[in-house]
Amino acid sequence: MLDLVILRVPVFSTICNAAFALRREVFVVEQKVPEEEEHDADDLTATHFAAILEGEVVGTLRLIDKPEHIKIGRVAVARNWRGKGIAGRMMEAAMAHGRACGQDRFFLTAQSDKIGMYEKFGFVAFGPEFQDGGMPHRAMRNYDRETAKLSD
């Protein structure tokens, strides 16, 4: 998948709007997340990423910079492109961006059936399972550098 490009895109740019359309398709249409839960105020200040392949937006995610960590969310890949490593490439790019901005603590809430994918990036699930958008989720964190400092 050499032609896959991961871009950081401004909110409401043409590419970001295509990413929002993809999110709607994945979360609202496919997964039946209530429309009013899909977009929120964080979209206005988040850092948005889009994965582009063959001239189309095939994946997206966003980063929300909080004092205690960067929250990764709204990870979505187009149905016909799933299983090809796109989400992983977006995670790598997003985490590299976060580290370049001086943050090494990451947090996300994963759909329970996707936990294994995030574990590949050093995320660890914690706390009880909960419902979000009508689906079971778990909170996950990746604080590798902090853990490494504690073990020194």
Secondary structure per residue as TSV (DSSP state, phi and psi in degrees):
chain	resnum	aa	ss	phi	psi
A	1	M	-	360.0	55.6
A	2	L	T	-67.4	-24.9
A	3	D	T	-87.3	2.2
A	4	L	-	-71.1	129.1
A	5	V	E	-121.1	130.8
A	6	I	E	-107.6	121.3
A	7	L	E	-120.1	143.3
A	8	R	E	-85.7	127.0
A	9	V	E	-125.5	142.0
A	10	P	-	-68.4	143.8
A	11	V	T	-57.8	138.1
A	12	F	T	65.5	12.5
A	13	S	S	-71.2	168.8
A	14	T	H	-56.5	-44.0
A	15	I	H	-69.4	-41.1
A	16	C	H	-64.8	-38.3
A	17	N	H	-62.5	-37.1
A	18	A	H	-65.8	-36.6
A	19	A	H	-65.7	-41.1
A	20	F	H	-61.1	-39.2
A	21	A	H	-63.8	-39.7
A	22	L	H	-64.3	-44.6
A	23	R	H	-56.6	-44.3
A	24	R	I	-60.7	-45.0
A	25	E	I	-59.6	-46.3
A	26	V	I	-72.1	-52.6
A	27	F	I	-82.2	-47.1
A	28	V	I	-80.7	-50.4
A	29	V	I	-75.5	-54.6
A	30	E	I	-73.9	-48.7
A	31	Q	T	-97.9	-1.2
A	32	K	-	63.0	30.5
A	33	V	-	-70.0	134.8
A	34	P	-	-57.0	134.2
A	35	E	H	-50.9	-41.4
A	36	E	H	-68.8	-15.2
A	37	E	H	-92.0	-14.3
A	38	E	H	-72.1	-48.5
A	39	H	S	-101.8	146.3
A	40	D	-	-146.3	179.1
A	41	A	T	-62.3	-25.9
A	42	D	H	-62.8	-24.0
A	43	D	H	-60.4	-28.7
A	44	L	H	-72.6	-27.4
A	45	T	H	-115.2	-7.7
A	46	A	S	-69.3	159.5
A	47	T	E	-94.1	119.9
A	48	H	E	-102.5	140.8
A	49	F	E	-120.7	145.1
A	50	A	E	-130.8	138.0
A	51	A	E	-99.8	125.6
A	52	I	E	-118.9	130.2
A	53	L	E	-141.9	132.1
A	54	E	T	53.1	37.5
A	55	G	T	78.5	6.0
A	56	E	E	-121.8	148.5
A	57	V	E	-77.1	116.8
A	58	V	E	-113.4	-6.0
A	59	G	E	-159.9	158.7
A	60	T	E	-157.6	156.9
A	61	L	E	-159.1	169.1
A	62	R	E	-134.8	155.5
A	63	L	E	-119.1	133.9
A	64	I	E	-115.8	117.2
A	65	D	E	-83.8	114.9
A	66	K	-	-117.5	159.3
A	67	P	S	-58.2	-36.9
A	68	E	S	-89.1	-17.8
A	69	H	-	-175.5	174.0
A	70	I	E	-102.0	128.3
A	71	K	E	-96.0	123.6
A	72	I	E	-94.7	133.4
A	73	G	E	-156.2	175.1
A	74	R	E	53.6	40.9
A	75	V	E	-74.9	120.3
A	76	A	E	-142.8	141.0
A	77	V	E	-130.4	137.3
A	78	A	-	-56.8	141.0
A	79	R	G	-50.1	-47.5
A	80	N	G	-76.8	-0.5
A	81	W	G	-115.6	4.7
A	82	R	T	-70.5	151.8
A	83	G	T	81.1	11.3
A	84	K	S	-113.6	12.1
A	85	G	S	86.6	8.4
A	86	I	H	-66.0	-46.4
A	87	A	H	-59.9	-40.5
A	88	G	H	-63.0	-42.9
A	89	R	H	-64.7	-38.6
A	90	M	H	-65.6	-41.3
A	91	M	H	-60.8	-44.7
A	92	E	H	-58.5	-47.0
A	93	A	H	-64.3	-43.1
A	94	A	H	-66.3	-43.4
A	95	M	H	-69.0	-36.7
A	96	A	H	-63.0	-40.6
A	97	H	H	-61.8	-46.8
A	98	G	H	-59.4	-44.0
A	99	R	H	-65.4	-38.8
A	100	A	H	-63.4	-25.5
A	101	C	T	-89.4	4.6
A	102	G	T	92.1	10.9
A	103	Q	-	-108.9	131.7
A	104	D	-	-124.1	16.3
A	105	R	-	-118.2	123.8
A	106	F	E	-124.9	147.1
A	107	F	E	-139.5	148.0
A	108	L	E	-157.9	164.2
A	109	T	E	-116.3	121.5
A	110	A	E	-105.5	140.5
A	111	Q	E	-58.3	135.4
A	112	S	G	-54.5	-33.6
A	113	D	G	-78.7	-2.3
A	114	K	G	-108.5	3.1
A	115	I	H	-55.4	-42.1
A	116	G	H	-57.0	-37.9
A	117	M	H	-63.6	-44.1
A	118	Y	H	-71.8	-30.1
A	119	E	H	-60.6	-30.0
A	120	K	T	-62.6	-19.6
A	121	F	T	-104.1	16.6
A	122	G	T	86.1	8.9
A	123	F	-	-79.1	145.1
A	124	V	E	-125.6	130.1
A	125	A	E	-74.7	145.7
A	126	F	E	-147.5	158.5
A	127	G	E	74.7	174.1
A	128	P	E	-76.2	159.9
A	129	E	E	-68.4	145.4
A	130	F	E	-142.7	163.6
A	131	Q	E	-92.5	134.9
A	132	D	E	-143.5	124.5
A	133	G	T	61.1	24.1
A	134	G	T	83.4	8.0
A	135	M	E	-126.6	149.1
A	136	P	E	-70.2	136.7
A	137	H	E	-133.2	162.8
A	138	R	E	-134.3	143.7
A	139	A	E	-73.9	144.5
A	140	M	E	-139.9	148.6
A	141	R	E	-138.6	155.8
A	142	N	E	-134.1	99.3
A	143	Y	-	-120.6	44.2
A	144	D	H	-51.7	-45.9
A	145	R	H	-66.1	-37.5
A	146	E	H	-64.7	-44.3
A	147	T	H	-61.3	-42.1
A	148	A	H	-62.1	-40.3
A	149	K	H	-64.8	-38.3
A	150	L	H	-67.7	-28.8
A	151	S	H	-89.5	-4.4
A	152	D	-	-71.4	360.0
